[in-house]
Amino acid sequence: MRQIQMTKLTEKVYKVYITYYTDGSYYIGFTAKYGTALATYFGSNTIRDKLVSHKDIVFTSKSKATAKLFELLLQLSRLDSSWCVNSMLNVRVRKEHMKDLPKFKLTFEDDKYNNKDKQ
C-alpha cells in the first residue's frame, strides 16, 4: 500500500494594517497575506493616485474573527477623521450612511491605537 505524505499546514496569522500615504492620509485593512504578497496588497482600497509612504502592522491574531473585529473597532475609532480614506467598513456599511448616528468615542486602553489626528 502506498503511503501518502501530507504536508503540514502552517497556522494562518491575520493582520490588521494601516497603509500611510505621503499626503498624511491612511487606509485601515485586514489580511492573512505575508511577505511580498502583503507588501503589495491594499485590500478593497481603490485609491491609485496616492503615493504610499509605508504600511504598519498594528495587530495580529490567529483568530480571523478577532482580527476582523479589531479592524472594525479601529475603523470606528477613526470614523470622523478626514485623513482616513476607508469608505467601506469591515461590516460592509458605508461610513457616509452612519453620519446620523449619535457621536461616540472609542478609547483603547493601549494609547498607541487611539486616534491622534484632530480633524
N, C-alpha and C positions, 0 to 999 in steps of 0.2 A: 504494500500500500504506500502510495506517495504522500509524503508529509508536506503540507502547505505552510510556508513560512509567512507569518503575519508580521507586518511592520508595526511598531509601537507608535501610536498617535501621540503627538505632543499636545499637552493641555493648552488650550487657547487662553490668551490673555487679552482682555478687552480694554481698550484705551479711550479716555476722553482727552481730546486735544484742543488747543487753541492755535489757529493759524493767524499770525500777525502780519499785517501789510505795512508797507513803507509809509503810508499816509496816516498811520495810527489806528486804523480800523482793524477789526478782528472777526474771525469766524470760529464758533464752537462746534466741534464734531465728535463722532464716536466711530470706532473701527476696531477690528481684530487684526488688521494688517500689521506687518512688521517689515523691517529692512527697507529696501528700495521701494517696495510697493507702498509702504507707509509714507515715505518721503514725497512721493508723487501723488498721493491720494488726497482729495479735497472734498470728499463726501458729496452731499447734494448741493454744495456751494457752486453756484453758476457764474460767479464773478470771474471774468477772464482778463479784464483790463487793468487790474491792480498788480503791482509787483509784491511778491511775498518777501517779507523780512525774515521770518523764522516761524517754526512750529514748536510748541511746547506740549509735552505730555503732562497733563495736570492730575490725572487719576488713572489708576489701573486696578483691575479686578478680574478674578477668574470667573465671576458671575456676570453673565450678559445683562441680566435684569438690574443688578446693582449699578453697573456702569451706565446703562441707559437712564436709570433714574437720576444718577449724579449729573449726567449730561443735561437732563431736563431741569434739574434744580439750578445748575449753573446758568443755563439759558434764561430761566425765570428771574434769577437774581440780577440779570443784566437786560431785562426786557425794555426798560426805558432809555437805555444808552443809545445814543446816535452813532456810537463807534461800532456797535455790534451789528454785523451785516446779516445775521441769520434772519431769514424771512419765514422759515419753516422750522417749527419746534419739533422735538422728538415725538410728541403725541400727534403730530400732523395737524396742528391747528395754527393757522396764520396768526402771527402776533398782532397784525393790524386789526383782526377781529376781536382781540382781547382788550382793546383800548377802553372799553366801557366798564371794565372790572374795577372794583374799588382798589385804590392804591395799596400796595403792601410792600413789605421789606423782608427779604430773606437775609439772614446773617449766619454765616458758617462759624463754628467755634474756632476753626483754624483760619486766621485772618488772611492768609495768602490766597484764599478762594473768593474773598469778598471783592465786590466791585469798587475800584478806586477812582474811576472817572466820574466827574460831577455834572455830566450833561443829561 
